[in-house]
Amino acid sequence: MALKGNLRDFTVSQLLNLINLAQKTGTLIVDGQNVAIQVAFREGKLAYARVGEEDNSLATILYRAKKLSAAQHKIIRERAGHMSDKELGLLLINANYISQQDILVSLQNHFIAVLNRLFTLVEGLFRFESDLLPPGDKITVRINLENIIIEGTRRMREVEQLQDEIPSLDMALKFTDRPGANLRNLNLSVEEWRVVSYINPKNSMRQIARATKLNDVEIRRIAYSLLQAGLVDIVRPEGVRPVQLPSRQAVQKGTPEEQKSLINRLISRIRSL
Amino acid sequence: MQTVKMVVTGPFNAGKTEFIRSVSEIDVVSTERKISSVAERVKETTTVAMDFGRITVDDDLVLYLFGTPGQKRFDFMWEILSEGMLGFVVMVDSTRPETFREARSILETFRAYAPTPYVVAANKQDKDDAWDSEDMRIALRLDSNVKLLPCVAIDKENVKSVLLELLYSILAEMDLGEA
């Protein structure tokens, strides 16, 4: 039977648990709202992962892992762009640029990071293709899924909690008028400062996330920490009128005077109860 | 005959049914069911669809009070109930700080459904372990202009005050709209 469905009904941790217990070999393909993720497994173990069309060449993964400098990365891309990952890996090891262990650890961390992104998806179509294996020129790994499932489930809980706290990213943030709050004395990360620089009732959190290149979870996490510190409040963005469907408008019939009269009648009645 | 409605919402066991029962002129049409979950068994029954109370104003006008189910798994009902409401009351159990976060989330959700005026009722203020309402304001992250009203839902006068405050807010918003 085809293993396919929607993450809304079958969560990532349930899927990984199934793949792990059934020791499945193949590729899980997930089409989320804004991202497509492919994760390959061999006998129930993580072998390879990639996000959409993002650059996942070995050179870029090693550069992101700070195993290659920007200059080295640039030279490799220019001169060895035609080489497969396996060939490049061998070349780098033989040239004593890097150890085999460094390559494996960097790849493992990259694949786990992709899987962790998968955990942030709460909705998206998925299918498991048993016949689909990683491209032959890619270096694969073998990582047990148990720890990833446990860590991912923790992240899912955090995501759920953040979504409860900040249900909509279409709302804006504004600094509180609380006296004594001084931003200069705060120890904020670079990302937090970048978000702070965009805080304005005119900017929705979604716009801030786009401007600062943060994903939904990251912007929620930062907004939540600023909220918890009492530095900001959530407000409706300035100039954006709430969507008002006609049927939602309770006292819409009649003139303003008639509407006020209706409320005054309600007040009189409740007072007399 | 014109009918208008207000919604009483809040987390599980916040006192929504009691609140409506205190002022409704009819027996509250309740959709309570026995609680199956051990974790939620702090009371015998819970509302699964809605509570429904009525206050007749005059021959031409009736106010309906709708209480929402408090458990999150019934939140699909919230949007339906919020349609066309004049305003809403968020009931919060002052003795259960573990529900404050959920109360805040319910408040945000209802504001997203319909940007109508609302008040927050800090219920069970007669209990020894009730949180002070100003502490609750901070915990619930309520702006100073949001009305947070100490309340005992089984006390009719208290309930009347909460409803009146909500109506005053609706009137004030109408005045603002005209200005």
Boltz contact constraints between the chains, C-beta under 6 A:
constraints:
  - contact:
      token1: [A, 164]
      token2: [B, 105]
      max_distance: 6.0
  - contact:
      token1: [A, 167]
      token2: [B, 108]
      max_distance: 6.0
  - contact:
      token1: [A, 167]
      token2: [B, 109]
      max_distance: 6.0
  - contact:
      token1: [A, 168]
      token2: [B, 112]
      max_distance: 6.0
  - contact:
      token1: [A, 242]
      token2: [B, 115]
      max_distance: 6.0
  - contact:
      token1: [A, 247]
      token2: [B, 83]
      max_distance: 6.0
  - contact:
      token1: [A, 248]
      token2: [B, 83]
      max_distance: 6.0
  - contact:
      token1: [A, 248]
      token2: [B, 114]
      max_distance: 6.0
  - contact:
      token1: [A, 250]
      token2: [B, 4]
      max_distance: 6.0
  - contact:
      token1: [A, 250]
      token2: [B, 84]
      max_distance: 6.0
  - contact:
      token1: [A, 250]
      token2: [B, 85]
      max_distance: 6.0
  - contact:
      token1: [A, 250]
      token2: [B, 86]
      max_distance: 6.0
  - contact:
      token1: [A, 256]
      token2: [B, 178]
      max_distance: 6.0
  - contact:
      token1: [A, 260]
      token2: [B, 174]
      max_distance: 6.0
  - contact:
      token1: [A, 263]
      token2: [B, 167]
      max_distance: 6.0
  - contact:
      token1: [A, 263]
      token2: [B, 170]
      max_distance: 6.0
  - contact:
      token1: [A, 263]
      token2: [B, 171]
      max_distance: 6.0
  - contact:
      token1: [A, 265]
      token2: [B, 57]
      max_distance: 6.0
  - contact:
      token1: [A, 265]
      token2: [B, 61]
      max_distance: 6.0
  - contact:
      token1: [A, 266]
      token2: [B, 57]
      max_distance: 6.0
  - contact:
      token1: [A, 266]
      token2: [B, 63]
      max_distance: 6.0
  - contact:
      token1: [A, 266]
      token2: [B, 167]
      max_distance: 6.0
  - contact:
      token1: [A, 267]
      token2: [B, 167]
      max_distance: 6.0
  - contact:
      token1: [A, 269]
      token2: [B, 57]
      max_distance: 6.0
  - contact:
      token1: [A, 270]
      token2: [B, 160]
      max_distance: 6.0
  - contact:
      token1: [A, 270]
      token2: [B, 163]
      max_distance: 6.0
  - contact:
      token1: [A, 270]
      token2: [B, 164]
      max_distance: 6.0
  - contact:
      token1: [A, 273]
      token2: [B, 23]
      max_distance: 6.0
  - contact:
      token1: [A, 273]
      token2: [B, 160]
      max_distance: 6.0
